[in-house]
Amino acid sequence: MAQPTAAPHKVIIAGPDLARVVDRIAHQILERTGGARDAVLLGIPTRGVPLARRLATRIHAFEDFEVPVGALDITLYRDDLRLRGARAVGPTQLPPGGVDGRSVILVDDVLFSGRTVRAALDALGDIGRPRLVQLAVLVDRGHRELPIRADYVGKNIPTALREMVRVLLVETDGTDEVRLEPAPMGGQS
């Protein structure tokens, strides 16, 4: 019997191009925040956390200033908990000094329906009161279900609902790549 073949995918961003996209977002953050001196980067697991760390590294390379980085677990704030199987709760790691009165930039890999960001805003409200909240995403694929937009976008990728955007990062997947793939049966998660 023949082995099933992997679903075909189209590579949208690969390797060095992904690094350039991260550099561009870092420059935009520096420009719009006046040097990011009161900024905090909070990555949304899974891939938002290494993206936040990469942004902080690049900001440091450009400005010789270290932007604090943390992780914001949103598991218990998701509106699809009863629709999916049990999930492990991940750690929320606040940077030293917390988020109160700071400019918090939420970082995620893909902006789709907006529901992940809504959950992140709810989680953030439970841990502090930032002065300002912004959103940085590597990819905006459209199809919003909530009135949410990103302040910093690496790449806009128009998609069909029957497609999904998969981000692969060296830190989590062993390679840097953004792919457009057919969505699994039942739609994108």
C-alpha positions as CSV (number, residue, x, y, z in Angstrom):
1,M,0.0,0.0,0.0
2,A,1.3,3.4,-0.9
3,Q,2.3,5.8,1.9
4,P,0.1,9.0,2.0
5,T,2.0,12.0,0.7
6,A,2.3,15.2,2.7
7,A,-0.1,18.0,1.8
8,P,1.4,20.3,-0.8
9,H,2.5,23.7,0.5
10,K,3.8,26.9,-0.9
11,V,6.8,28.6,0.8
12,I,6.0,32.3,1.3
13,I,9.0,33.3,3.4
14,A,12.2,31.4,4.0
15,G,15.4,31.7,6.0
16,P,17.1,35.0,5.4
17,D,13.9,36.6,4.2
18,L,12.3,35.9,7.5
19,A,15.2,37.5,9.3
20,R,14.7,40.6,7.1
21,V,11.0,40.7,8.0
22,V,11.9,40.6,11.7
23,D,14.4,43.4,11.2
24,R,11.7,45.5,9.5
25,I,9.3,45.0,12.4
26,A,12.0,45.9,14.9
27,H,12.7,49.1,13.0
28,Q,9.0,50.0,12.9
29,I,8.8,49.4,16.7
30,L,11.7,51.7,17.3
31,E,10.3,54.4,15.1
32,R,6.7,54.3,16.5
33,T,7.7,54.0,20.1
34,G,10.5,56.7,20.1
35,G,13.2,54.1,20.8
36,A,11.2,51.5,22.7
37,R,12.5,52.8,26.1
38,D,9.3,52.0,28.0
39,A,8.3,49.0,25.8
40,V,7.8,45.4,26.9
41,L,7.5,42.6,24.4
42,L,5.1,39.8,25.5
43,G,5.1,36.7,23.2
44,I,2.0,34.6,22.8
45,P,3.0,30.9,22.9
46,T,4.1,29.0,21.0
47,R,5.8,30.9,18.2
48,G,5.2,34.4,19.5
49,V,7.7,33.9,22.3
50,P,10.7,33.2,20.1
51,L,9.6,36.0,17.8
52,A,9.5,38.4,20.7
53,R,13.0,37.3,21.7
54,R,14.2,37.8,18.1
55,L,12.7,41.3,18.0
56,A,14.4,42.2,21.3
57,T,17.7,40.9,20.0
58,R,17.4,43.0,16.8
59,I,16.3,46.2,18.7
60,H,19.3,45.7,20.9
61,A,21.6,45.4,17.9
62,F,20.1,48.6,16.4
63,E,19.9,50.7,19.5
64,D,22.1,49.0,22.1
65,F,19.1,49.0,24.4
66,E,17.6,45.8,25.9
67,V,13.8,45.6,25.7
68,P,12.3,43.4,28.4
69,V,10.7,40.2,27.0
70,G,8.1,37.9,28.6
71,A,5.5,35.3,27.7
72,L,1.8,35.5,28.1
73,D,-0.1,32.2,28.2
74,I,-3.7,32.6,27.1
75,T,-4.9,29.0,27.4
76,L,-7.5,29.7,30.0
77,Y,-8.8,32.8,28.3
78,R,-9.5,31.1,24.9
79,D,-13.2,31.0,23.8
80,D,-12.7,27.5,22.3
81,L,-11.7,25.5,25.4
82,R,-14.9,23.5,25.4
83,L,-14.6,22.8,21.6
84,R,-11.0,21.4,21.8
85,G,-9.4,18.7,23.9
86,A,-7.6,19.5,27.1
87,R,-4.6,21.8,26.8
88,A,-1.6,22.2,29.1
89,V,-1.4,25.6,30.7
90,G,1.9,27.3,29.9
91,P,3.8,29.7,32.0
92,T,3.2,33.4,31.9
93,Q,6.6,35.1,32.5
94,L,6.5,38.8,33.2
95,P,9.7,40.7,32.6
96,P,11.3,42.6,35.6
97,G,9.2,45.7,36.3
98,G,6.0,44.0,35.1
99,V,3.7,45.7,32.7
100,D,2.0,48.5,34.7
101,G,2.3,51.9,33.0
102,R,4.5,50.4,30.2
103,S,3.9,50.1,26.5
104,V,3.2,46.4,26.0
105,I,3.7,45.0,22.5
106,L,2.0,41.6,22.1
107,V,3.8,39.4,19.7
108,D,2.3,36.5,17.7
109,D,3.1,34.6,14.6
110,V,-0.2,34.7,12.6
111,L,-3.2,37.1,12.9
112,F,-6.3,35.3,11.7
113,S,-9.7,35.7,13.3
114,G,-8.5,37.9,16.2
115,R,-9.7,35.5,18.9
116,T,-6.2,34.8,20.1
117,V,-5.5,38.5,20.5
118,R,-8.8,39.0,22.4
119,A,-7.8,36.2,24.8
120,A,-4.3,37.8,25.2
121,L,-6.0,41.2,26.0
122,D,-8.1,39.4,28.7
123,A,-5.1,37.7,30.1
124,L,-3.1,40.9,30.1
125,G,-5.9,42.7,32.0
126,D,-5.5,40.2,34.8
127,I,-1.8,40.7,35.3
128,G,-1.5,44.5,35.1
129,R,-2.5,47.8,33.6
130,P,-0.3,48.8,30.7
131,R,-0.2,52.4,29.5
132,L,-0.6,51.2,25.9
133,V,-1.0,47.9,24.2
134,Q,0.1,47.2,20.6
135,L,0.3,44.1,18.4
136,A,3.1,42.8,16.3
137,V,2.6,39.8,14.0
138,L,4.8,38.1,11.5
139,V,1.8,37.4,9.2
140,D,-1.6,38.9,8.8
141,R,-3.8,36.5,6.8
142,G,-7.1,38.3,7.0
143,H,-10.5,36.8,7.8
144,R,-11.0,38.7,11.0
145,E,-14.0,37.8,13.2
146,L,-13.3,40.5,15.8
147,P,-12.4,44.2,15.3
148,I,-8.7,43.7,15.8
149,R,-5.8,44.9,13.7
150,A,-2.0,44.7,14.1
151,D,0.2,47.7,14.6
152,Y,3.2,46.0,13.1
153,V,2.9,43.4,10.4
154,G,5.7,41.5,8.8
155,K,3.8,40.4,5.8
156,N,0.1,40.4,4.7
157,I,-0.8,37.1,3.0
158,P,-4.2,37.0,1.5
159,T,-5.7,33.6,2.0
160,A,-8.8,31.5,1.4
161,L,-10.5,30.0,4.4
162,R,-9.6,26.6,3.1
163,E,-5.9,27.5,3.5
164,M,-3.8,27.9,6.6
165,V,-0.5,29.7,7.2
166,R,2.1,27.7,9.1
167,V,5.0,29.4,10.6
168,L,8.1,27.4,11.4
169,L,10.9,28.8,13.5
170,V,14.4,27.4,14.2
171,E,13.7,27.6,17.9
172,T,10.6,25.4,17.8
173,D,10.8,23.6,14.4
174,G,14.4,23.5,13.3
175,T,13.9,25.8,10.3
176,D,12.7,29.3,9.4
177,E,9.8,29.2,7.0
178,V,6.3,30.5,6.4
179,R,4.1,28.2,4.4
180,L,0.7,28.4,2.8
181,E,-1.0,24.9,3.2
182,P,-4.4,23.4,2.6
183,A,-6.3,23.5,5.9
184,P,-7.0,20.2,7.6
185,M,-10.5,18.9,7.4
186,G,-12.7,20.9,9.7
187,G,-10.9,24.2,9.0
188,Q,-8.0,26.1,10.5
189,S,-7.5,26.1,14.2
